[in-house]
Amino acid sequence: MASALKDQGNKAFQAKDYDKAVELFSKAIDLEPENFVLWSNRSAAKAAKKQYSAALEDAEKCISVNPSWSKGYARKGAALHGLRRYDEAIDAYESGLRLEDNPALRRGIKEVLDAKAAEEKGEGAQAFGFEKMFADPNLLGKLAANPRTAKDMADPKWVETLKLCQQQPKLAQSFLSSDPRMINVLGVLMGIDMQGFEREAGSEELPPGFKKSPEAPSSPPPQPQASTSKPAEPAPAPAQEQEDVEMEDAEEAKAKKEAEAEKKAGSEAYKARDFEKAAAHFSKAWEIWPKDITFLTNLGAVYFEQNYKLVSKALGRIGTAYARKSDLTTAIKYYQKSLTEHRTSDILNKLRETERAQAEAARLAYIDPEKASQAREEGNAHFKAGDFVGAVKAYTEAIKRDPQDPRGYNNRANAYTKLVALPEALKDAEEAIKIDPKFVKAYIRKSHVLYVMRDYTKAIEAVEQAADHDAERKHSREIQEQVIKCQQALFSQREGENEEETLQRAMRDPEVAGIMSDPIMQSILQQAQSDPAALQDHMKNPSVREKIMKLINAGIIKTR
């Protein structure tokens, strides 16, 4: 029953009997109040009657019943447009777009923006371009030569009306709402068939800011007076989507259905970025149903995507060419331009690789051992003067100028120690050792840093490594003094500690715990308990010696 009432309401709407349409849709709503399409259709009918407040209420009800249906927001936008609540209308259309990228919703936004701009400028006919069109001196000749308007030119009063519109173009606006012949005139001047052109859902037959024509009058209106005539006030003409209420014959309905299926397939291909397939579907849709220009706009979007992808690809190739010429700065510029057009992982990776290569080239170009030596001497001067911050800065410059010279790191470690930046100092000492594993001073520096950090066990290990690498014994005294200092601090730290406490403390060190859990070391330690001399034989093995020294420094193995 409700479906039948809806169909009758659709027919009444198509016949422009909006009162009857409202009545029929209301009866259908009484039977099926949760049918959101009925609320939408009644909103459209009320909007057609310029009852925008009532249309807004029905649109709100439609949305409350089904908030995921984008056309409900189109109805709301149209009603708010009619109420001149332009910002709210835009919000409504944008809410619909977040649910579905619908061309009708986009056009609705454009119409609201145009109407808002026209109202703010106080423009009506001028905004629509009437002044330019009616200023054509060949206006009457064009109308007399066109089959759609030639018959109307036999009416002298109509000709006088057109002449008056030439003098005062804004008067044409008033005739749009009173004489359908003006529609044909505009169609000829604009080069389109205004009566035969079917609008998409969410749009209006007239541009924003002009009244929609009611039923055509049986006789032409009285001729206006040039001295007293006043153009009608512009009234907003919000989009009147007729998608739900438009009646079509079976053949047209079938064609439109096929075209919509092609459009849907094209949209899916577009989302999957298969632009060739999308173009084929949109072209087919336009071939089947050439009354819907959204098929062409969608096709245009596809061509746009294809074009900027091609531009992006070309720019990327230019960047690659410059990269191969070792012009890295220009290559980076073109890679960035390519990504601006279209972002792809391939070009992004090339950009990052080129930026790294440029940074490395700049680093290598900066290397200068002579300037590094000068910077290091400058750092020494700052250090002696107690300016440790200045010393760090100078040593850093020395490292940049010659990153393979361990002296820069070793000196900066000393300056960091004075600034109590101990983690940075330890890192620099280890970096100096990494660059030159035989650099004795770096081991001694590492031991000093660990001593300040109160890690005496590792400080002893570091200074013992210094002794191992001091083949010429140039640093024997310094090494011995550091060993004694560390051992004294270690003994003081462990004073009063029993064997159980010693073991618990030592086992908190992951390295000690690993050594103690090693089956081979367990066997060696058990053997040493019964034969202490055997421990000396085992220490001839460098690996075992290192582990035994670790246990000695941890206090697990006692020495006399």
Legacy VTK file of the C-alpha trace (Angstrom):
# vtk DataFile Version 3.0
C-alpha trace
ASCII
DATASET POLYDATA
POINTS 560 float
0.000 0.000 0.000
2.765 2.439 0.958
4.653 1.552 -2.216
1.593 2.352 -4.329
1.148 5.697 -2.581
4.804 6.445 -3.181
4.440 5.732 -6.908
1.399 8.001 -7.072
3.299 10.682 -5.232
6.149 10.343 -7.739
3.721 10.881 -10.621
2.209 13.928 -8.925
5.660 15.365 -8.336
6.590 14.795 -11.972
3.411 16.600 -12.992
4.436 19.479 -10.686
1.352 18.880 -8.531
3.369 19.322 -5.356
0.393 19.641 -3.024
-0.889 16.261 -4.187
2.615 14.802 -3.927
2.931 15.974 -0.306
-0.474 14.503 0.529
0.361 11.104 -0.995
3.815 10.899 0.576
2.285 11.814 3.956
-0.182 8.928 3.697
2.644 6.569 2.798
4.668 7.805 5.788
1.747 7.067 8.113
1.928 3.443 6.942
5.733 3.141 6.896
7.252 5.813 9.158
10.682 4.113 9.026
10.905 4.331 5.237
13.558 7.017 4.864
12.942 7.374 1.105
9.398 8.620 1.814
10.725 11.345 4.125
13.243 12.286 1.454
10.576 12.510 -1.261
8.259 14.597 0.859
11.162 16.921 1.693
11.748 17.383 -2.054
8.056 18.123 -2.658
7.913 20.686 0.166
11.103 22.328 -1.105
9.502 22.581 -4.546
6.681 24.526 -2.861
9.304 26.788 -1.254
8.304 25.429 2.159
11.946 25.148 3.163
11.460 24.939 6.927
9.082 21.992 6.530
11.434 20.456 3.969
14.267 20.743 6.490
12.237 18.909 9.154
11.556 16.020 6.762
15.223 15.909 5.731
16.280 15.738 9.384
13.811 12.886 9.944
15.190 11.079 6.892
18.710 11.339 8.331
17.626 10.181 11.778
16.020 7.064 10.255
19.034 6.280 8.046
22.111 8.390 8.881
24.246 6.431 6.367
22.190 7.485 3.302
23.945 10.362 1.573
20.829 11.680 -0.207
19.273 12.587 3.131
22.058 15.132 3.568
21.438 16.364 0.027
17.806 17.070 1.005
18.967 18.860 4.138
21.443 20.928 2.147
18.742 21.903 -0.370
16.352 23.006 2.378
19.036 25.038 4.158
19.972 26.585 0.812
16.381 27.719 0.415
16.483 29.243 3.894
19.672 31.114 2.912
21.540 29.311 5.702
24.433 28.816 3.357
27.154 27.694 5.784
24.870 25.076 7.323
23.900 23.912 3.829
27.574 23.402 2.947
28.073 21.411 6.167
25.124 19.185 5.252
26.440 18.497 1.748
29.924 17.785 3.129
28.422 15.304 5.610
26.913 13.484 2.642
30.238 13.510 0.793
31.911 11.819 3.734
29.522 8.918 3.150
29.644 8.881 -0.655
31.597 10.817 -3.263
28.470 11.869 -5.135
28.675 14.467 -7.956
25.221 15.722 -6.977
26.448 16.627 -3.508
29.482 18.392 -4.969
27.267 20.387 -7.319
25.034 21.235 -4.378
28.014 22.762 -2.570
28.981 24.728 -5.674
25.441 26.072 -6.098
25.356 27.196 -2.459
28.733 28.901 -2.791
27.617 30.643 -5.989
24.364 31.780 -4.387
26.200 33.021 -1.310
28.708 34.933 -3.418
25.970 36.454 -5.567
23.999 37.550 -2.502
27.083 39.067 -0.856
27.861 41.021 -4.025
24.234 41.994 -4.530
24.341 40.382 -7.977
21.574 38.558 -9.771
21.373 38.814 -13.491
24.889 40.193 -13.673
26.295 37.151 -11.817
24.533 34.861 -14.273
26.011 36.789 -17.210
22.764 38.381 -18.444
24.420 41.720 -19.172
26.912 40.125 -21.515
24.338 37.919 -23.245
21.727 40.644 -23.771
24.346 43.148 -24.888
24.761 41.136 -28.112
23.614 43.474 -30.976
22.619 40.393 -33.021
20.366 39.109 -30.238
17.065 39.429 -32.120
18.529 38.000 -35.300
19.829 34.919 -33.482
16.470 34.332 -31.854
14.603 34.739 -35.169
16.936 32.253 -36.852
16.660 29.550 -34.188
13.705 27.113 -34.529
13.129 27.070 -30.779
12.568 30.826 -30.533
11.527 31.845 -34.094
7.792 31.315 -33.475
7.892 33.568 -30.402
9.405 36.427 -32.425
6.059 36.804 -34.258
4.683 38.378 -31.073
5.457 42.155 -31.219
5.005 42.498 -27.479
7.577 39.774 -26.874
10.030 41.493 -29.203
9.523 44.757 -27.293
10.120 42.860 -24.065
13.414 41.526 -25.401
14.480 44.990 -26.511
13.743 46.271 -23.033
15.871 43.431 -21.564
18.673 44.562 -23.865
18.474 47.974 -22.271
18.045 46.604 -18.748
19.469 43.044 -18.585
18.433 42.557 -14.955
14.788 42.593 -16.090
15.355 39.201 -17.734
15.453 37.698 -14.284
11.852 38.604 -13.586
10.680 36.934 -16.789
12.405 33.698 -15.835
9.777 33.328 -13.122
6.821 34.356 -15.271
7.372 33.418 -18.909
8.853 30.086 -20.072
9.846 31.677 -23.378
12.746 33.316 -21.566
14.111 29.841 -20.836
14.365 29.193 -24.585
16.003 32.584 -25.097
18.674 31.750 -22.539
19.123 28.336 -24.119
19.846 29.870 -27.518
22.207 32.474 -26.069
24.068 29.845 -24.032
24.053 27.269 -26.826
22.133 24.569 -24.906
18.619 23.143 -24.870
17.399 24.435 -21.512
14.109 22.525 -21.625
15.521 19.252 -22.845
18.481 19.190 -20.468
17.792 16.854 -17.549
19.487 17.778 -14.326
21.287 15.383 -11.989
20.011 14.639 -8.534
20.714 17.462 -6.112
20.677 20.249 -8.731
18.158 22.855 -10.018
16.963 23.950 -13.404
17.984 27.545 -12.723
21.225 28.830 -11.214
21.385 29.856 -7.554
19.812 33.227 -6.838
16.856 32.924 -9.304
13.274 31.848 -8.858
12.091 28.672 -10.484
9.330 29.121 -13.017
5.862 27.799 -12.045
3.353 26.452 -14.552
3.579 28.277 -17.888
0.939 30.998 -18.219
-1.656 30.772 -20.964
-0.791 34.231 -22.282
2.327 36.391 -22.286
2.743 38.844 -19.424
1.960 42.531 -19.838
4.755 44.616 -21.323
6.851 46.191 -18.558
7.407 49.928 -18.413
10.992 51.055 -18.825
10.653 53.913 -16.330
8.841 52.099 -13.508
9.790 48.458 -13.892
11.706 46.934 -11.013
13.323 43.512 -11.279
12.100 40.906 -8.850
14.191 40.334 -5.763
16.516 37.343 -6.210
15.304 34.333 -4.302
17.466 31.287 -3.631
16.726 28.277 -5.740
18.144 25.326 -3.852
18.855 22.050 -5.501
15.749 19.952 -6.077
16.968 16.404 -6.436
14.415 14.366 -8.343
16.211 11.058 -8.405
13.728 9.332 -6.091
10.592 10.752 -7.679
11.429 11.020 -11.398
9.307 8.699 -13.550
10.765 7.289 -16.744
9.443 4.986 -19.398
10.683 1.401 -19.422
13.212 1.911 -22.215
14.801 4.980 -20.638
14.831 3.328 -17.232
16.664 0.338 -18.681
19.221 2.527 -20.432
19.843 4.603 -17.339
20.211 1.458 -15.233
22.821 0.084 -17.631
24.669 3.415 -17.609
24.670 3.515 -13.814
26.088 -0.022 -13.747
28.923 1.121 -16.032
29.473 4.156 -13.829
29.678 1.955 -10.723
32.206 -0.316 -12.410
34.184 2.744 -13.461
34.175 4.105 -9.908
35.461 0.795 -8.540
38.234 0.739 -11.145
39.068 4.366 -10.289
39.385 3.548 -6.585
41.657 0.641 -7.528
43.678 3.160 -9.621
43.040 1.153 -12.800
42.463 4.311 -14.830
42.324 2.723 -18.280
39.525 0.419 -17.182
37.750 3.293 -15.405
37.910 5.429 -18.579
36.384 2.614 -20.640
33.451 2.208 -18.227
32.725 5.951 -17.944
32.869 6.332 -21.735
30.424 3.448 -22.136
28.091 5.006 -19.544
28.048 8.301 -21.500
27.398 6.429 -24.760
24.401 4.650 -23.218
22.950 7.669 -21.373
24.267 11.002 -22.727
21.878 12.995 -20.545
24.022 12.636 -17.421
27.087 14.865 -17.603
28.545 13.311 -14.441
29.784 10.493 -16.660
31.875 13.071 -18.523
33.122 14.740 -15.340
34.165 11.332 -13.999
35.940 10.637 -17.274
37.680 13.998 -16.953
38.863 13.019 -13.460
40.343 9.830 -14.915
42.189 11.764 -17.622
43.483 14.161 -14.980
44.834 11.266 -12.911
46.479 9.759 -15.969
47.997 13.067 -16.983
49.588 13.940 -13.667
50.880 10.384 -13.315
52.574 10.784 -16.683
53.971 14.165 -15.634
55.231 12.626 -12.399
56.886 9.791 -14.293
58.590 12.203 -16.682
59.912 14.351 -13.830
61.196 11.250 -12.080
63.114 10.217 -15.184
64.647 13.677 -15.428
65.765 13.317 -11.817
67.343 9.931 -12.581
69.212 11.414 -15.546
70.709 14.151 -13.371
71.589 11.584 -10.680
73.561 9.583 -13.259
75.367 12.781 -14.219
76.243 13.171 -10.494
74.272 16.430 -10.370
72.620 15.376 -7.125
71.158 18.789 -6.230
69.212 19.012 -9.497
68.236 15.348 -9.252
66.732 15.944 -5.807
64.798 18.949 -7.141
63.161 16.894 -9.913
62.441 13.945 -7.625
60.633 16.336 -5.296
58.656 17.788 -8.204
57.711 14.272 -9.287
56.416 13.445 -5.806
54.402 16.648 -5.789
52.559 15.454 -8.906
52.157 11.829 -7.818
53.671 10.077 -4.806
55.205 6.663 -5.518
57.508 4.485 -3.412
59.960 4.140 -6.301
60.628 7.883 -6.620
60.549 8.333 -2.843
63.272 5.688 -2.435
65.335 7.344 -5.169
64.982 10.703 -3.454
66.126 9.322 -0.110
69.028 7.470 -1.710
70.115 10.613 -3.564
69.848 12.734 -0.412
72.027 10.230 1.439
74.541 10.254 -1.415
74.561 14.057 -1.395
75.128 14.140 2.380
77.949 11.613 2.077
79.532 13.569 -0.774
79.363 16.728 1.340
80.924 14.885 4.273
83.780 13.545 2.182
84.346 16.939 0.582
84.671 18.444 4.061
87.496 16.142 5.076
90.832 17.947 5.412
93.478 16.441 7.767
95.420 19.690 7.919
92.371 21.669 9.072
91.552 18.827 11.447
94.946 19.268 13.085
94.348 22.996 13.419
90.944 22.428 15.016
92.424 19.877 17.443
95.117 22.357 18.520
92.405 24.974 19.009
90.539 22.488 21.197
93.667 21.868 23.264
94.010 25.607 23.864
90.364 25.824 25.036
90.881 22.800 27.305
93.980 24.287 28.975
92.064 27.536 29.543
89.253 25.613 31.244
86.777 26.317 28.412
85.574 22.738 28.063
82.497 23.678 26.007
84.713 25.463 23.502
87.048 22.465 23.544
84.179 20.095 22.658
83.164 22.343 19.763
86.719 22.491 18.380
87.299 18.737 18.775
83.977 18.090 16.999
85.199 20.164 14.062
88.440 18.148 14.080
86.428 14.901 13.906
84.387 16.188 10.941
87.563 17.235 9.156
89.246 13.858 9.746
86.845 11.204 11.107
89.487 8.444 10.866
91.852 10.121 13.340
91.125 8.630 16.815
92.784 11.562 18.578
89.796 13.832 17.973
87.438 11.370 19.722
89.914 10.715 22.548
90.391 14.428 23.246
86.667 15.124 23.097
86.105 12.271 25.574
88.429 14.054 28.006
86.501 17.351 27.567
83.158 15.547 28.030
84.515 14.000 31.253
85.280 17.473 32.603
81.705 18.474 31.765
80.469 15.282 33.538
78.866 14.173 30.265
80.026 10.644 31.038
77.925 8.585 28.555
79.152 10.832 25.722
82.733 10.561 26.985
82.563 6.741 27.148
81.080 6.590 23.624
83.911 8.748 22.235
86.596 6.625 23.943
85.088 3.452 22.507
84.874 5.073 19.055
88.576 5.951 19.222
89.343 2.290 20.071
87.137 1.139 17.200
89.062 3.336 14.735
92.478 2.233 16.101
92.386 -0.888 18.338
96.078 -0.321 19.243
95.552 3.256 20.461
96.718 2.853 24.093
95.594 6.318 25.216
92.007 5.520 24.242
91.971 2.489 26.595
93.433 4.612 29.399
90.821 7.321 28.674
88.044 4.719 28.800
89.349 3.493 32.167
89.333 7.039 33.571
85.727 7.566 32.413
84.594 4.260 33.954
86.394 5.177 37.181
84.428 8.439 37.409
81.285 6.397 36.700
82.307 4.214 39.748
82.405 1.087 37.590
85.807 0.060 38.967
85.777 -3.501 37.687
85.375 -2.413 34.047
87.847 0.428 34.661
90.468 -2.169 35.660
89.647 -4.283 32.589
90.082 -1.255 30.304
93.456 -0.292 31.770
94.621 -3.912 31.571
93.761 -3.823 27.849
95.893 -0.684 27.629
98.801 -2.647 29.152
98.301 -5.451 26.634
98.613 -3.004 23.715
101.476 -0.954 25.208
104.161 -3.023 23.483
106.887 -0.398 23.924
105.895 0.237 27.544
105.643 3.993 26.975
102.623 4.265 29.257
103.619 1.702 31.931
103.711 4.181 34.796
100.374 5.787 33.909
98.799 2.358 33.521
100.164 1.101 36.837
98.942 4.190 38.675
95.477 3.766 37.178
95.387 0.080 38.178
96.331 0.892 41.783
93.774 3.709 41.955
91.020 1.457 40.637
91.938 -1.455 42.938
91.971 0.808 45.985
88.556 2.154 45.087
87.341 -1.377 44.492
88.645 -2.661 47.834
87.116 0.325 49.599
83.797 -0.364 47.876
83.836 -4.031 48.938
85.162 -3.516 52.455
83.263 -5.606 54.981
81.629 -7.690 52.239
81.366 -11.460 52.977
81.652 -14.173 50.323
77.895 -14.533 49.895
77.431 -10.797 49.391
80.364 -10.768 46.972
78.791 -13.546 44.909
75.374 -11.850 44.882
76.878 -8.562 43.743
79.088 -10.182 41.105
76.229 -12.247 39.670
74.279 -9.059 38.950
76.817 -8.468 36.175
75.511 -10.358 33.064
79.077 -11.129 31.934
80.021 -12.656 35.283
76.775 -14.634 35.361
77.534 -15.942 31.857
81.052 -17.031 32.857
79.826 -18.795 35.991
77.201 -20.728 34.003
79.761 -21.874 31.406
80.385 -25.636 31.913
84.033 -25.330 30.847
84.695 -22.513 33.332
82.891 -24.460 36.056
85.267 -27.364 35.416
88.329 -25.060 35.507
87.236 -23.457 38.780
86.603 -26.862 40.397
90.072 -28.011 39.304
91.661 -24.809 40.666
90.193 -25.473 44.105
92.195 -28.683 44.435
95.187 -27.586 42.310
95.710 -23.777 42.370
98.725 -24.089 40.077
96.457 -25.461 37.337
94.813 -22.021 37.120
98.094 -20.552 35.864
98.241 -23.112 33.067
94.683 -22.302 32.009
95.491 -18.592 31.896
97.887 -19.247 29.036
94.750 -19.446 26.880
93.848 -15.752 26.086
90.109 -16.422 26.135
90.207 -18.257 29.448
92.585 -15.659 30.881
90.130 -12.868 30.081
87.317 -14.688 31.852
89.480 -15.513 34.905
90.570 -11.872 35.181
86.919 -10.893 35.003
86.170 -13.162 37.979
89.220 -11.875 39.864
88.156 -8.255 39.353
84.630 -9.157 40.443
86.049 -10.594 43.695
84.904 -14.170 43.092
88.466 -15.479 42.740
90.677 -14.275 45.558
94.369 -13.557 44.967
97.151 -12.973 47.487
LINES 1 561
560 0 1 2 3 4 5 6 7 8 9 10 11 12 13 14 15 16 17 18 19 20 21 22 23 24 25 26 27 28 29 30 31 32 33 34 35 36 37 38 39 40 41 42 43 44 45 46 47 48 49 50 51 52 53 54 55 56 57 58 59 60 61 62 63 64 65 66 67 68 69 70 71 72 73 74 75 76 77 78 79 80 81 82 83 84 85 86 87 88 89 90 91 92 93 94 95 96 97 98 99 100 101 102 103 104 105 106 107 108 109 110 111 112 113 114 115 116 117 118 119 120 121 122 123 124 125 126 127 128 129 130 131 132 133 134 135 136 137 138 139 140 141 142 143 144 145 146 147 148 149 150 151 152 153 154 155 156 157 158 159 160 161 162 163 164 165 166 167 168 169 170 171 172 173 174 175 176 177 178 179 180 181 182 183 184 185 186 187 188 189 190 191 192 193 194 195 196 197 198 199 200 201 202 203 204 205 206 207 208 209 210 211 212 213 214 215 216 217 218 219 220 221 222 223 224 225 226 227 228 229 230 231 232 233 234 235 236 237 238 239 240 241 242 243 244 245 246 247 248 249 250 251 252 253 254 255 256 257 258 259 260 261 262 263 264 265 266 267 268 269 270 271 272 273 274 275 276 277 278 279 280 281 282 283 284 285 286 287 288 289 290 291 292 293 294 295 296 297 298 299 300 301 302 303 304 305 306 307 308 309 310 311 312 313 314 315 316 317 318 319 320 321 322 323 324 325 326 327 328 329 330 331 332 333 334 335 336 337 338 339 340 341 342 343 344 345 346 347 348 349 350 351 352 353 354 355 356 357 358 359 360 361 362 363 364 365 366 367 368 369 370 371 372 373 374 375 376 377 378 379 380 381 382 383 384 385 386 387 388 389 390 391 392 393 394 395 396 397 398 399 400 401 402 403 404 405 406 407 408 409 410 411 412 413 414 415 416 417 418 419 420 421 422 423 424 425 426 427 428 429 430 431 432 433 434 435 436 437 438 439 440 441 442 443 444 445 446 447 448 449 450 451 452 453 454 455 456 457 458 459 460 461 462 463 464 465 466 467 468 469 470 471 472 473 474 475 476 477 478 479 480 481 482 483 484 485 486 487 488 489 490 491 492 493 494 495 496 497 498 499 500 501 502 503 504 505 506 507 508 509 510 511 512 513 514 515 516 517 518 519 520 521 522 523 524 525 526 527 528 529 530 531 532 533 534 535 536 537 538 539 540 541 542 543 544 545 546 547 548 549 550 551 552 553 554 555 556 557 558 559
